[in-house]
Amino acid sequence: MVSDDIIQAQLGRTLDKTAFSDLGAKYAGKVRDCYTRDSKRTIVVTDRISAFDVVLGTIPFKGQVLNRIAAYWFEATKQVAPNHVLSVPDPQVMVATECKLLPVEFVMRSYLTGVTTTSIWYAYEKGERTFCGHTLPDGMRKNQRLEKAILTPSTKADKGDHDRSVSRDEILAMGALSAEDFDAAATMCAKVFAFGQELAQRRGLILVDTKYEIGRRPDGTLVLIDEIHTPDSSRYWYADDYKARFDRKEEPRSLDKEYVRRSYTERGYRGDGPPPPMPDDVRCEASRRYMSICELVTGQPFVPDTDEPIARIQKNLKLR
């Protein structure tokens, strides 16, 4: 495991923003800075962390972890579903085919959990028993496994707004997608999620839920894009003590950004208004958790690159 001294030294060298004009037109998402030129997309994975649809700050080595895990899963699942990856020229950069994004996030869930206002547990606790078109039984507890994995799509909100969980019927009524495209994407996501859960289980983890982004390549093929099964897009719990902790009504041990979400909700913040600053101890602990899940999922030690990120990316991508 990376030493505390290395993590703390990186607190002042995180990658917060980029400006690589040579890479083409830029779009800055919550975590990724994307550049498009000549039908290729260069994705720079920053160290920004987003929760409640708000950027909260930066985490040391987070971008390297996300890029490595995404690259691992895209390679592992390419026989299950096609994806957009072309190359990974830098620890924080992925080059991909430019695709047209479907305007829906495909969220797969296997457990009744979450703390955000769009989570299935938030709705259930308020008394709702239908979530995105799925009927839920009475008497369930937080963190309980669902009878089967369900797809709970959400609208893609504009920057600064909150996503909204919706059903298949609502998506079709809105005209966001055709039934053919929705069902094809849903089938793809269900297969990849099942594959991911099986592999995670072999690593001693539970892949609790995840969100997928789907895009259309120029040839019309629907493919996985953006990221896959990373700690930003997915919730992971340790498998070995999940049942014991559930029986004691304790929260599962998690290896994802739920730790950061929880630290904010404990201070009363759920995404409304500017977030309070993230303490360095939370940033360091989140970094440790991100690196731990990288090692668990990939089965390889995580060796961070401590070089100044902007200069390193310029060198590896041969930018001016």
N, C-alpha and C positions, 0 to 999 in steps of 0.2 A: 504494500500500500504506500502511496505517496506520503511523504513526511509532512507534518504540520508546518514546518519551516518553509517548505516549498509552496504550500497552499497560501500561507500568509504573505509570502513575498509576491505572489501573483495577484493579490488584492488590488494593487495599484497598476497592474498591467493587463487588465481584462479588455476584451474587444467590445466596445460599446457601440461604435458606429463606423461606417466605412464610406469612402468616396473614391471608387475606382472607375473613373470616367472611361478608361480604355475598354472596359468590359461591356459598354453599351448603356441603354436606358435602365435606370434604377427604379426599383420599387422596394421600399422598406416595410417589411412586415413587423410583427411584434418581436420576433426573434431573428428572422433571416433577412438579409439584404440580398435581393435578387436583381441580377443584371441580364438583359436580353440583347442578343445581337446575332444575326445570321442564323435564325431558327435554333439557337442554343441558349440555354439558361445557365448562368453561373450563380450558384447559391452559396453565399458566404454565411456560415452559421456563427452568429455573434455569441457573446457570453450573456446576452440579456435574458432575463427570466420574466415570463408573463404568467399571471394568474388572475382570475376574475376579469379576463379580457383587458388587463392593465399591465404595462411594463413596470415591474417593481424595482429593478436594479440589475446588477450583474453578479455572476457566480464564477469564481476562478475555474478555468478549464472546461466549463460547461459546453462551449461550442465544439471543442475537440471530442468530448464524450458523445454528444448528440450526433455529430457527423460520423464517428466511428460506428456507433450502434446502428444508425440508419443504413450505412453502407453494408454492414454485416447482414441485416435483415433483408435488404433488397437482394443481396446475393443469395441468401438462404431460401427466399420465397420466389425466385424468378421462374421456377418450374410450376409454381402454383398460380401465379398471376404476373403478367408482364409489368415492367416499370420503366421509368424514364432515364435511368442512370447511364451515363457515358463514361465518366472517369472521376477519380478522386485525387486531384493533383496536390492537395494541401490538407493538413489535419483539420482545417475548418472550411474546406471548399469542396463542393460537388458540382460537376458539370453534367448537364442533363439536356435531353431533347425538350425544346419549348412546346408545351402542350396548352390546350384551351381548358381552363379549370371548370369543372362542373360546380354550379353555385350552391352546393350542399355539402356539409360535412357528414360523413357516414360514421356514426358512433356505435360501436358494439359493446354490449354490457353483459356481464355474467353475475354480478352481485348488486345488492341493494345498498349503495353507498354513495359518498360524496358530501361536500360541504358547500359547493357553490349554488347559486339560485337556479342554475340549469340542471342540477344533479337529480338523479332519480330518487335519492333519499329525501332531498329537500321537498320534492313534490309529495312523496308518500307520507312524510311526517305531517304535512299540512292536511292530510286526509284524502288526497287524490288517489284513485285506484285504477285510473287509466292513464298510461304514459306513452305518448307517441303511438297510440292505437293499440297498445298491449294492455290487457287486463291483468291486474295484480291482485293476489288474494289478501284478505285481511290477516292480521296477526303476525306479520313478518317483522323482523328486527333489523336494525342497521347492521350492515356488513354480511347479511345472510345471502347465501348463494341462491340465484334464481333457478327455476325449474329447468330452463334452457337459456342459452345466449340469445339476446334480442338486439335488433337493430333499432336505434333511436336517433334518427337524423336530426340535424339542426341547420337552421339558416345561417348563412355566412354574413355576419354583421359588418357594417362599415367600421372603419377604424374609430375606436372610442365608444362604440355601441356594444351591446351585449348580444351574443348569439341566442337563438330561441329554438327550443326543442319542438319538433313538429312530427306529424305522422306522414306515412306514404300518401294517404289520400289528400292531406293538406298540400304536400309538395306538388302533386299532380294538379290540384285545383288552382294553385298559384301559377301554374305553367312554368315552373322552374325547370322541370325535367319531363321528358316523355316517359311513359310507363316502361317502354323497352329499355331505355337507358338506365332508369332507376333500378329495374329488376336485374339487369346485367351487372351493374355496380354492386348491388346488394349481395348477389351471389358471390362475386369476387371477394368482397369484404368478409363474408361468412367463412369462406374457405381459408383465407389468410389468417383470420382470427383463430380458427380451430387449429391450424398448423402452429401458430405462435403459442397458443396455450399448451399444446403438447410438448413443444421444445422447451418452453419455460418450466414446465413441470419436471422435465428431466434435469434441469439446472437447480431444482429446489425452490422454484418461484411459482407464484400464481399470477398469470396475466389477467387482471381483474376486468379492465375495460380499456378501450383504445378508440382513437378517432383516425379515420383515413381520409385523405384527399385523393380525388380521382380526376384525371385529366384525359383529354382526347388528343392523341398524336395526329400529326398532319395526314396520316393514312386512314384516320378514323377510328383506330384502335383505342379502347379505354384502357388506361394504365394507372398504376399506383404512382403518386408523385409526392413531392415535398419531404416527408419523413415517414418512418414506419416503426412502431413498437419502441419508441424512445421514451425516456422518463418524462418528456414534455407532452407527448401525445398519448401516453399510456399510464395506467396505474398498476404497480407491481407490489405484491405482498410476499413475505416469506411463507413457504408452504408448511414448514415443519411444526410451527406452533399456532397456525391459524385457528384450528378447531379449539384448542385449549383456551386461547384468548377470547374467542367468540363465546364460548361457554361461560367465561368469567365476565362477559360484557365489557371487555377491554378492546381498545382499537388494535387492529392488526399491525404488525411491524411492517412498515412500508419502505420501499426504495424508489421514491419518485418525488415529484415536487409537491406532493400532498403535505410533506413536512413544512414547506414554506407557506403553503395555503393555511395550514393550521396555525402557524405562528402568527399570521395576520388576523385570522378570525378570533384568536384568543385576545388580541388587542382591539377587537371590535370592528375590524375592517373587512368588508366583503365586496369591495370594488366601487363603492360610491365615493366620488371625489378623489383628490390626489392621495396616493398612498404614503404612509409614513416611511421614513428612511429604513432600509434594511440593516440591522446591526451586523458588524463583522463576524460575530460568532455564529449567527445564522447563515451568513454567506459561506463561511468555512465548513460548517456542518453539512450544508446542502452540497458543497463541492465533494466532500467525502462520500456522500450518498450517491451522487451521480457517478463517481468513479467506481464505487463498489458494484453498482448494477452493471456497469460496462464490463467489468471483469467477470461477473457471474453469468451474464448473458452470452458473452463471446467466448468465455473459457480461456481468455488470454490476459496476462497482466497489462494494466494500463500504464503506459510510459508517456507522460505529458511532454509536450514541446514547450519549453519555457522561454523561447526566443520572443522578442517583441513581435506581436502578431501582424501588424500592418506591414513592416519591412519583410517579414518572412513570406507573407502572401504575395507581395510584389515580386519577390525573388522567384518563388515557385511557379507563379503564373507568367513570369517574364514580362511584367508590367513596367512602364516607365516611372 
